[in-house]
Amino acid sequence: MFVVSAAEAAAIRTIFRQQGEFAAAAEPRLLFPGITDAEQARECARTIAGWRPLPRRLHPTRVRAGKN
């Protein structure tokens, strides 16, 4: 397990879109030395490239008690 920052994820997505999967697979291997298998690096790159931003968080509203 590892943590990917927003900047790292953006870099991987950009490389994936511009140069393809094989080029993007090199980035996780550079950032995370524990990834030694090329197939695992490709899977990580595909997963990160497929991430979408989280939906905007809704602000909670207060419910007023009505008069009965």
C-alpha positions, 0 to 999 in steps of 0.5 A: 500500500502506498499514498499518492499525492494529487500532484503525483497522480496528475503527473501520472495521468498526464503521462498516461494521456500523452505518451501511453500506458508503458510510459506512465508505468515508469512513473510509479516505479520511480516514485515507489521503489517497492514496485519492482514488477512491470505488470504491477506498475502498469496496473497502478498507472491504469488505476491512477489514470482512471481516478476521477475527482471526488464530488463536491461536498455538500454543506449540511443544512439545519432542520428547524423544528416546526410548530405542531 
